[in-house]
């Protein structure tokens, strides 16, 4: 009987210990919350943001802000403080690597649910206008337990050893560091090199020059993406939307001329710009024809990703009104972009060809 009691007591103590340990683990994860799924930072800690797929959705739901910096990976190297100072706002990033319209509009919707937004600064990547107008979070393996509103599957977060032993220590190390800058959320520039050797090394030029597509080749997806963005604008007329087309390098333009997509991309931009400019709370800027930047590979890591200097330059130009398009000039501006791309393939890329500095795609 005594042995049975001892065994029973041992099992009971083991169960109680396991429950207490589980509660303690869950409480630690909840309190520090490195993905900001439950709340904004506690204990006076800085917000440490370095993993957008896991953190962006939580920050949009739980942080305090009145402006959004929206876009793909080319927007990550902005310092939020630049926008805060220029527009007298408190900004936060809404980032999706692919920059697809549907994904970004999903983030906008989440932000608008519980926040009054003064400004939305939205980077339009040309490829986003021809992309499918469906969200890609689930299909690309994002942790949907952080995105849905189901409290029961939060156990995947609360009792996660990687969160407990990797994410929280990383969070603490940075949050308590005097050198950590919260404005550099999701910033990747400090780990990268920029310059011709990098840009040319990561540009794989298509060997075949294809016939130019019909400019209306992507009309079906384009119309859906236009509907998504104009719906956001129309539904939030109290918000000032500032859209802009970023300055990719001349290598990118060379590539899409060779794939035959250039005319369709320019057409997409014209149609999107015309649709957006119908609204009084919209401004649209184009930096694609900044020839001094696009032709200077010192600023690029690859054919499209540029250094933070260019992020700051585009913001400064928006503040001063440089590069702004209107219903009167948008076609002329975008026709100028097309002319610039012609000059690239006919003249500016030629020295790189002659010096055998271009790496070509491997074909079967």
N, C-alpha and C positions, 0 to 999 in steps of 0.2 A: 504493500500500500504506500509505504514511504517513497519507494522508487517511482511509483506512478505519480505521486504528488510532485516529486522533484522534476520529473519529465514534463508534467503539465505546467509547472511554474516556469520552467525554462522556455517552453514554447510560448507561453503568455508574455514573458519578458522579451522574447525575440520579436514577437508580433508588435508589442508596444514600442520597442526600440526602432523597428522598421518604420512604423507609422510616424514616430517623432522625427526620425531622420528625414523621411519624405516631406513632412511638413516644413522642416527646417530648410531643406533644399529649395522647395517651392517658394518659401518666404524670401530666401536670399535672391533668387532669380526675379521674383516680383519686385523686390525693393530696388535692386540695381537696374533691372529691365534694360539690358544693353540694346535691344531692338526697339525700345520705346513703344512697345505694344500696349502697355497699360497706362502709362503716364509719361509726362515730361521728366527731365532729370530731377532727382531729389538730392538732398544733402548739400545743396549748393554746388554740385558738380557741373562741369562743362558738358555740353552735348557732343559726344564723340561719334561722328558719322563717317563711316568708311565702307559700308556694305549696303548699297541702295536697294537691292532686291529684298533685303530683310528689314531695313530700317525706314525707308522712305514712306511707306504707307502709314506706319505708326506715328511718325513725326507730323505728317499732314493731319492726322486725327487729333493729336494730343498737344502739339506745341502752340505757342502764342505767336501770331504773325498776321500781317495784313498785305503781303505781297508775295508773289510766286515767281521763281526763276525756273522756267520749264523747258525741257528739251532732252536731247540725247547726250551721249558721252562728251560731245564738244562743248556742252554747257557746264560740265563739272568743274572746270578750272577757273570759273568765276569765283571771286571772293564776295560773299553776300554783303560785306560791309561797303563795297563799291556802290551797290544799288541802294543800300540803306542811306548812305550819305547823299547820293545824287537825287533821290526822290523822297527823302524824309519818310522812310518806311521801315518796317521790320520784315525782312524777307526770309524765305526758306526755299530750298530746292525741291522741285518735283521732277525727278530724273528717271528716264527709262533708256537703257543703252541703245535700243533699236530706234528710239524716237518715233515709233509708229503713232499715227494720229489717234487711233482708238485707245491705245495704252495711256497716252498723255491726257486724253479727255477723261478717262477713268480717274486719273489722279486729280484732275481739276474738279470733278464731281465730288470726290471725297473731301477736298479742301473747302469747297463752297458750302458743304452741309452745315458746318458749325462755325464758319469764319466769315467776316466781312472783309472782302478783298478789294484793296484800292487799285493795285496794279498787277497785271500778269505780263511778264516778259517771256515771250515764247519764240524759241528758235525753231524755224521750219527747215528741216533737212529735205532736199529735193526728193530723195527716195521715199520719204514718208507719204508723199502725195499719190504714189502709185502702189503703195502697199495695201494689203487686205485691210478692210475697215473693221476688223474684229480684234478684240484684246488677245494678247498672247501670253499672259502671265501663267496660266495653268499649263498650256502646251509646251512652254519652255522650262518647266520644272520649278517655278517659284514656290516658296513655302506657303501654300494656300491657307494654312491654319492661321497665318498672320493677316491674311486679306479678308477672310470671311468673318462673319459675326457669330460664329459658333463657339461658345465658351468651353464646350466639352473637349474639343480637340486642341485646346491650349496646353493640354498635358504634354504635347510634343515639344513645347517650348519650356514649360516650367520644370520638367524633369529631363533635361537634355544635358548630357555630360560635357558636350562641346561648349555649350553656353556657359556652364558652371566653371569649367576649368580653362577655357580659352577666351571666350568673349568677354566675360566679366573682368578677368585680370587685365586684358588689353584695354578695356574701357577705363579701368581705374588708373592704369599707368599713364594714359593720355589725359584723362580728366583732371588729374592732380598735377600735371606738368605745366609749368609756367610758359613753356614754349608752344603749347598746342593752341592753334587758332581755330575757333569754332566756325569762322566764316569760310574756311577752306573745306567745307563738307564735301565728301566724295572726291576730293581733288586727287588726281593721279599724276600731275605734271612733275612732282618732285622725284618720282621714280623713273622718269623717262628722259631720253636725250632727244634733242631737236637739231636738225641740220640736214644738208644735202645727202650725207652718207646714210642717214636713217631713212629719209623720205624716199630716196631712190632705191635703197635696199629693200623697202617694203612695198614698192610699187611693181606689180607684175603686169606688164603691158600685154594686152591681148594681141596675139600674132595676126589674127585676121581682122581686116577692116570691113565691117558689115555694112550693108546698105542702110541708109537712115530709115528708121521706122516712120510710119505715119504719125503725125503729131498727136492724133487722137487715140493712139494705141492703148492708153491706160484709162480711157474715159470712164468706164464702169466703176473702177475703184476710186478714181478722182472725184466723181460726183458724190460718192458716199463719204469720202473724207472731207469734202467741202461742207456737206450737210452736218457732219459732226462738229466741225469748228465753228461754223456760223451759228449753230444751235447754242454753243457755249456763250458766244458773244451776245446773241439776242436774249438769252435767259438772264444775263448779268449786266444789264445796261449801266449799272452804277459803277462798274469796274472798267478801268482803262486798260485795254489790251494793246500791247506793243509787240508786233510780230516782226521777225527779221530773217532774211536768208543769209547764212554765214558765208565767209570767204574761204572756200576750199582752194587747194593749190592747183596750179596749172596741170599737174599730173592727173588729177581727178578728171579735169575737163578733157584731157587727151584720151583718157580711158573711155568716157561715155560717148565720145565721138566715134571711137573705134568699135564700140558695141552697138552703135546705131541708135542710142537712146537720147541723145542730146536734144533733138527737136521736140520729142515728147515731154522731156523734163521742163523745157522752157515753156511749152504750151501749158503744162500743168500749173506752173508758177503764175502764168498770166491769168488763168481761170480762177485760181485760188485768191490771188491778189484782188482781182475785180470783185469777187464775191465778198471778201472781207471789207473792202473799202466802201461798201454800201452802208456801213454802220458808223454812226457818229462817235462811238467809243473805241474806235480802232485806228491805229497808225501802223503802217507797214514800211519797213526799211529793206534795202538791198545792198549788200556789201560784196556781192559776187564779182563785181567788175572793178574791185580795188586792185589794179594791176601791179602796183608796187608791192603789195603783200603777196598776192597769188603767185607771182613769179619769183619770189624770194624764198627759196627752200630752207633758208636758215630758220624760218619760223615753224617748220613742219616736222612731225614725227613720222608721218606717212603721207598718203595722198590727200587726206582730208583733216586729220587731227592737228590742230595748231597749238601754239604755246599760249600761256596766260596773257602775254602781252597783247595778243590779238583779241582775246576776250575783252580786255580793258579798252582797247582802241575802239571796238565796235560799240561798247557802252558809251564812251565819250562822244562818238559820232551821233548816237541816238539822242543824247542830251542836247547836243548842239543843233540837231535837226539835219545833219548831213546824211545823204543817202536815202532820204525819205521819198516814198512814192505816193502819188496821188492818182485819182481817176484820169487826170489830164496827161500824166507823164509815164505811167507804169509800163505801157507797151514800148515806149521809146527806150526806157531804162533796160528792160529785159531783152529787147532787140540788141541793145549795146552789149549785153552779156553774151549773146549768141555771136556777135561779131568778134568779141574778145576770144571766144573759144576757137573761132576760125583762125585767128592770128596765132593762137597757141600751136595748133597742129600744122600750120603752114610755115611758121617762122620760128617761134620761140622754143619749140621742142627739138628742132632740127640740130642745133649744136650738141645736144645730148645724144642724139642718134649717131652723129658723125664721130663722136668720141667714144662710142660703144659703152655708154654709161647706163643704158636701160636694160633691165632684166625682163625677159619675155616669159609669158606663161608656158608651162610645159604641156604639150598636146600629145595625144596618143599617136 
